[in-house]
């Protein structure tokens, strides 16, 4: 049923600033779309970023967008509108407003686009940077997962800053606050390979599946070893991973152990060259919510 945009001169939707205390409402919004973000993810985004939404006349949160500031890069994410409230231009309004604000405060604005979003973002001046393949594992992997792998170990208690520095060098994004925030969530798992100073893996709990990433490694073999160690933690629960599509050896290995492709994302930015980093060691991203 279509919802009237006005009643007795009163707009049907009102703007709302999204704060950490709105995390559960926002979670309901993303869950309705089938997205994997958790309440913890929303809390981090709304604590450190700028969230804006729209409420219906009844007070229900029906649309959202979040801007995260990574140094001089503005990251746009969580552009959502509930299915039954689409057709009123809410998403367009939120996106254009957030984009205008981002371009006033940042050198580069970036995002991960779905296939449906690609042509829309091109119209707003965004250009593709790379393609990510989301793979999912819905059952136990087709390999004998080892619980102990030589050299693979948790990141040391004082290792968050080193991990953040590696993250910035690889992605060309200064996400130090994000790595530290995710570090503080005790349920998350952070691993490294003692023999590879370019290695780092984060495994975190999502709403419907574990999210594996970011994953950095000096070789595909190290990326596989880190992934196997992470899978030992998941106990056969579903796992999502967003893989840089140029890492074909790693992609083929994931498929061989039971991962299947779900969808693709295209990383885009409105300034080129942009987000220059060490992409040779980049295997998997953190997810479109965090970049």
RAUR-V239232 format. One record per run of one state. SS is the DSSP state (@ for helix, = for strand, . for the rest). FROM is the first residue (numbers start at 1). TO is the last residue. If there is no record, write none. Layout:
BEGIN
ss:SS from:FROM to:TO
ss:SS from:FROM to:TO
END
This chain:
BEGIN
ss:. from:1 to:5
ss:= from:6 to:7
ss:. from:8 to:9
ss:= from:10 to:11
ss:. from:12 to:13
ss:= from:14 to:18
ss:. from:19 to:19
ss:@ from:20 to:32
ss:. from:33 to:38
ss:@ from:39 to:48
ss:. from:49 to:49
ss:= from:50 to:55
ss:. from:56 to:60
ss:= from:61 to:70
ss:. from:71 to:72
ss:= from:73 to:81
ss:. from:82 to:82
ss:@ from:83 to:85
ss:. from:86 to:89
ss:@ from:90 to:105
ss:. from:106 to:107
ss:= from:108 to:113
ss:. from:114 to:114
ss:@ from:115 to:123
ss:. from:124 to:126
ss:= from:127 to:137
ss:. from:138 to:151
ss:= from:152 to:154
ss:. from:155 to:159
ss:@ from:160 to:171
ss:. from:172 to:175
ss:@ from:176 to:183
ss:. from:184 to:188
ss:= from:189 to:193
ss:. from:194 to:195
ss:= from:196 to:205
ss:. from:206 to:209
ss:= from:210 to:216
ss:. from:217 to:219
ss:@ from:220 to:234
ss:. from:235 to:238
ss:= from:239 to:244
ss:. from:245 to:247
ss:@ from:248 to:256
ss:. from:257 to:259
ss:= from:260 to:269
ss:. from:270 to:278
ss:@ from:279 to:281
ss:= from:282 to:284
ss:. from:285 to:291
END
